[in-house]
Amino acid sequence: LNLAPMVADNDSAHTTAFTVSVDFKHGTTTGISADDRTLTVRNLANGNVGPSDFVRPGHIFPLIAREGGVLMRSGHTEAAVDLCKLAGLPPVGVISELVNDDGTVKRGPQVQAFAEEHGLKQVSVADLIAYRQRKETLVQRVACSDIETPGGKAQAFTYTLPWDSMHHLAVVFGDIRDGEDVPVRLHPEDVVSDVFGTSHRLDTIMKAMGERRRGVIVYLREGSVGVAHQERKRPVSGDREDHEEARRRENEWREIGLGAQILKDLGISSINLIASRERHYVGLEGFGIHIAKTEIL
């Protein structure tokens, strides 16, 4: 359908993959009415239409789901597509916010009340993650080796995904076979900071885990994103730093699925999370992993 990304560099709060907006070309007027938007949505899901049947920009905003669905990104976009696939339908869904009369978005109990009032089933993203987690596993362990680290001897487990040749690492210190309250650092790759920076944060964490003789560092590779992208996302100064840092971490943890599946493969059920601040990680409970406590760096 020639749905190009809306922007070249997506820095929205949840990195939702918006494409250029569209309207269906045939039978619509301004494109903004409920009838026009419904016609556009129906034809976006119609396998018999093509790129020339839409005008750009428009009033409907297509989103692209991440490959791997909610197990890779615990977002509503991926949840909609996963539900369609599980139902044996084409992977095309429609998502919309439920709003109150005052224009605010419905949350928690309000959504439940709406579902009960209208006789609707309610399914959370965590429910969907839990179901898929029971039925399938995406990460594949491809290698294991003994390594020397600043914290002493450790084991390095290498993981990959079916559609991506990039290797992700889990560095394991000591005995974690009980799987409970394991010190864990989930660390997205940042080449400039990790290799050339002065903070030496990973060295500090590895030394602490080596002293405890227990812990896991899950090192999530960036792949084709590249150093330039990481540098553009780096905060500058002042108040903006807190905002950008919070947004960056939110982006990282909405992709918690990869790290969680690696932890599950290692037999871990609860973790002592090593992080720079207290956070609630979206969808983590769907993988059956409990955060016993957070250790602030």
C-alpha positions, -999 to 999 in steps of 0.1 A, spaced: 0 0 0 30 23 -1 26 33 35 59 52 42 69 61 77 55 94 88 90 106 99 125 94 93 134 96 129 107 85 153 111 100 187 75 97 200 70 87 236 62 51 227 80 48 193 46 39 177 53 32 141 31 58 124 29 59 86 18 87 65 -20 93 70 -44 83 42 -80 86 30 -98 62 6 -101 78 -28 -134 64 -39 -167 74 -23 -154 97 3 -159 135 6 -137 154 31 -125 121 47 -131 133 82 -166 120 88 -173 88 106 -186 73 73 -155 84 54 -131 71 80 -149 38 82 -147 34 45 -110 41 46 -104 16 74 -123 -11 56 -104 -7 25 -70 -6 42 -79 -42 52 -92 -50 17 -67 -72 -1 -81 -61 -35 -71 -24 -33 -37 -9 -40 -16 22 -33 -34 42 -60 -67 38 -42 -57 61 -14 -48 98 -11 -21 111 12 -23 128 37 -56 118 51 -76 113 83 -67 77 92 -32 69 106 -20 34 98 5 18 122 30 -9 116 32 -37 141 67 -49 152 77 -83 139 72 -108 167 41 -90 181 36 -85 218 65 -107 226 88 -81 211 69 -49 219 40 -49 244 20 -23 226 -16 -20 214 -6 -21 178 11 -55 182 -18 -67 204 -44 -59 177 -24 -78 150 -17 -107 173 -54 -112 181 -62 -113 144 -35 -139 138 -46 -160 167 -82 -159 153 -69 -171 119 -77 -138 103 -55 -115 81 -31 -95 103 -50 -62 101 -67 -46 131 -83 -14 142 -74 3 175 -91 32 192 -90 49 226 -121 48 249 -128 83 262 -150 97 290 -176 124 284 -150 150 296 -126 139 269 -102 120 292 -90 85 283 -107 56 301 -84 37 324 -86 4 344 -120 3 362 -136 26 337 -127 3 308 -140 -27 329 -173 -9 335 -176 -1 298 -170 -37 289 -196 -49 314 -222 -23 302 -219 -34 266 -213 -71 271 -178 -70 257 -148 -93 265 -118 -76 281 -83 -88 273 -52 -70 285 -18 -69 267 -4 -89 296 -31 -116 290 -20 -118 254 17 -120 263 10 -147 288 -10 -168 263 16 -165 236 44 -171 261 27 -205 270 23 -214 233 55 -202 217 91 -189 222 108 -166 198 144 -164 211 168 -192 201 199 -200 222 227 -205 197 259 -207 217 273 -208 252 309 -202 263 330 -194 294 344 -159 295 366 -137 317 351 -104 328 360 -75 352 339 -94 377 357 -127 372 346 -159 354 311 -160 338 291 -178 311 280 -160 280 248 -172 264 241 -160 228 205 -156 215 190 -147 182 156 -142 166 141 -161 136 140 -129 114 172 -112 127 208 -124 126 218 -100 154 231 -118 184 220 -107 220 240 -118 251 232 -130 286 263 -129 308 257 -152 338 276 -150 371 275 -179 396 246 -202 402 212 -190 392 195 -224 389 169 -216 416 156 -188 394 145 -166 423 156 -131 432 184 -131 407 202 -98 404 195 -87 368 206 -58 346 187 -54 313 211 -33 292 203 -19 257 235 -15 237 251 19 236 284 16 219 297 51 226 289 49 263 297 12 268 330 11 250 343 46 248 326 63 277 339 71 311 311 59 333 322 22 332 287 13 344 289 -22 330 323 -29 347 308 -17 380 278 -40 376 300 -70 366 323 -65 396 293 -64 419 278 -96 405 312 -113 406 315 -104 443 281 -118 450 288 -148 427 253 -143 413 237 -122 386 228 -118 350 234 -90 325 212 -92 294 229 -72 267 204 -62 240 220 -53 208 208 -23 187 215 -40 153 210 -17 123 199 13 145 235 24 147 256 48 167 243 79 150 207 71 161 219 66 197 237 99 197 206 118 184 187 103 213 212 114 239 199 141 263 215 175 262 211 193 296 188 207 322 151 198 325 152 183 290 176 157 303 151 142 328 124 143 301 145 127 274 159 101 298 124 90 310 112 88 274 142 68 263 137 43 291 100 40 283 109 32 247 134 6 258 110 -11 283 81 -13 259 104 -37 241 109 -58 272 97 -89 255 132 -99 241 149 -95 275 121 -113 293 122 -143 269 160 -146 275 154 -145 313 127 -172 310 151 -194 289 176 -191 317 149 -204 342 145 -171 360 111 -163 376 119 -133 399 146 -107 397 163 -80 418 164 -54 390 195 -33 388 185 1 373 191 38 376 156 45 389 124 28 400 103 19 370 72 -1 361 80 -21 330 50 -26 307 40 -62 301 67 -78 322 42 -97 344 28 -113 312 61 -133 310 58 -146 345 87 -126 358 83 -108 391 104 -79 402 112 -86 438 129 -53 443 149 -26 424 185 -18 433 192 18 422 226 23 407 
